[in-house]
Amino acid sequence: MANRQQHAAKLELKKQNTFAAGLLSERFPQVTGMVIHMTYYQNGINPVLMVRTLNVFPTSPAYFKMDCMIKGCDNGGFDLTPVIKGMIKDRKKEKKGSMDCKGKVDMVSGDHASVEYEISIKYGKAVR
C-alpha cells in the first residue's frame, strides 16, 4: 500500500512540474519544433535498454526531464533542459551528447544508466 501511495505522489509531482514548465510556445516562442532521439543504456549483458524519439511541438510542455528507466533508481533521471536552453540561446540547430544518471540504486551510487541524445531544433522567422 505504501508503494502505491509513493507512486501516486511521484506521478502527481511530475504532473505539477510538467504544468509549471509551461508550453514550448510560451517559453521559447522562436522554436517551431524539436526532435529528441535518445538511446538509454544500462550496465549489464544487454546494454541498450530503450531507444526513444520525442517530437516536441509548440503546444507540447517545455518539460525535458526524463526519468531513469532502471527500477529502484532514487532521485535519478536525465534533465535535458540546460542543454536545450543553451542550444536555443546560441540558436543551434543540432547537438549530440550523453549523460549519466546521478541517482542511486539500492543505496549504491554509480554508473548504472546513461543516455545518448541527438537534439534537432527548428526555428521560425525572427520577429523584429
C-alpha positions as CSV (number, residue, x, y, z in Angstrom):
1,M,0.0,0.0,0.0
2,A,2.8,2.4,0.8
3,N,4.4,1.8,-2.6
4,R,1.1,2.7,-4.3
5,Q,0.9,5.9,-2.4
6,Q,4.6,6.8,-3.2
7,H,4.0,6.0,-6.9
8,A,0.9,8.2,-6.9
9,A,2.8,11.0,-5.2
10,K,5.6,10.8,-7.7
11,L,3.1,10.9,-10.6
12,E,1.4,14.0,-9.1
13,L,4.7,15.7,-8.6
14,K,5.7,15.0,-12.2
15,K,2.3,16.3,-13.4
16,Q,2.8,19.5,-11.4
17,N,6.4,20.0,-12.8
18,T,5.2,19.5,-16.3
19,F,2.4,22.0,-15.9
20,A,4.8,24.5,-14.2
21,A,7.2,24.3,-17.1
22,G,4.6,25.8,-19.4
23,L,4.2,25.2,-23.2
24,L,7.1,25.3,-25.6
25,S,5.4,28.2,-27.4
26,E,5.3,30.2,-24.2
27,R,8.9,29.6,-23.0
28,F,10.6,29.5,-26.4
29,P,8.4,31.3,-28.9
30,Q,11.1,31.3,-31.6
31,V,11.1,27.4,-31.7
32,T,8.6,25.9,-34.1
33,G,9.6,22.2,-33.4
34,M,12.1,19.9,-31.9
35,V,13.0,16.2,-32.3
36,I,14.9,14.4,-29.5
37,H,16.4,11.0,-30.2
38,M,17.6,9.1,-27.1
39,T,19.2,5.8,-26.5
40,Y,19.0,4.6,-22.9
41,Y,21.9,2.3,-21.7
42,Q,22.2,0.2,-18.6
43,N,25.0,-1.8,-17.2
44,G,24.6,-5.5,-17.9
45,I,24.5,-8.1,-20.6
46,N,22.1,-6.2,-22.8
47,P,23.3,-2.6,-22.5
48,V,20.6,-1.0,-24.7
49,L,17.6,-0.6,-22.6
50,M,15.4,1.5,-24.9
51,V,15.5,3.8,-28.0
52,R,13.1,6.7,-27.9
53,T,12.2,9.6,-30.2
54,L,10.3,12.6,-28.9
55,N,8.6,15.0,-31.2
56,V,8.1,18.3,-29.4
57,F,5.6,20.8,-30.9
58,P,4.8,24.4,-29.8
59,T,1.8,23.0,-28.0
60,S,3.9,20.5,-26.1
61,P,5.1,21.1,-22.5
62,A,8.5,22.6,-22.2
63,Y,9.5,19.9,-19.7
64,F,12.6,18.0,-20.7
65,K,13.4,15.8,-17.7
66,M,13.2,12.1,-18.4
67,D,13.0,9.6,-15.6
68,C,15.7,6.9,-15.2
69,M,14.4,3.6,-16.6
70,I,16.2,1.5,-14.0
71,K,13.8,0.1,-11.4
72,G,14.6,1.3,-8.0
73,C,16.6,4.3,-9.1
74,D,16.2,7.0,-6.5
75,N,16.5,10.7,-7.5
76,G,17.8,9.9,-10.9
77,G,17.0,10.8,-14.4
78,F,18.2,12.9,-17.3
79,D,17.5,16.6,-17.4
80,L,17.9,17.9,-20.9
81,T,16.6,21.4,-20.0
82,P,20.1,23.1,-19.7
83,V,21.2,21.5,-23.0
84,I,18.1,22.7,-24.8
85,K,18.2,26.2,-23.2
86,G,21.8,26.6,-24.3
87,M,21.0,25.5,-27.8
88,I,18.2,28.0,-28.1
89,K,20.3,30.8,-26.6
90,D,23.0,30.1,-29.2
91,R,20.4,29.4,-31.9
92,K,22.0,26.0,-32.6
93,K,20.0,23.6,-34.7
94,E,21.6,20.2,-33.7
95,K,23.5,18.8,-30.8
96,K,24.7,15.3,-29.8
97,G,25.8,14.3,-26.3
98,S,25.5,11.9,-23.4
99,M,24.5,12.0,-19.7
100,D,24.9,9.6,-16.8
101,C,22.2,9.1,-14.3
102,K,23.2,10.6,-10.9
103,G,20.6,8.6,-9.0
104,K,21.2,5.7,-6.6
105,V,20.0,2.1,-7.0
106,D,19.9,0.0,-3.8
107,M,21.9,2.7,-1.8
108,V,24.8,2.3,-4.2
109,S,25.6,5.3,-6.4
110,G,27.4,4.8,-9.6
111,D,27.1,4.4,-13.3
112,H,24.0,2.2,-13.6
113,A,22.5,4.0,-16.5
114,S,23.2,6.6,-19.2
115,V,21.6,8.2,-22.2
116,E,22.9,9.4,-25.5
117,Y,20.9,12.1,-27.2
118,E,20.6,13.9,-30.5
119,I,18.5,17.1,-30.5
120,S,17.3,18.9,-33.6
121,I,15.6,22.2,-33.2
122,K,13.6,24.2,-35.9
123,Y,13.3,27.9,-35.5
124,G,10.7,30.3,-37.0
125,K,11.5,33.5,-38.7
126,A,13.0,36.2,-36.5
127,V,10.4,38.7,-35.3
128,R,11.6,42.3,-35.0
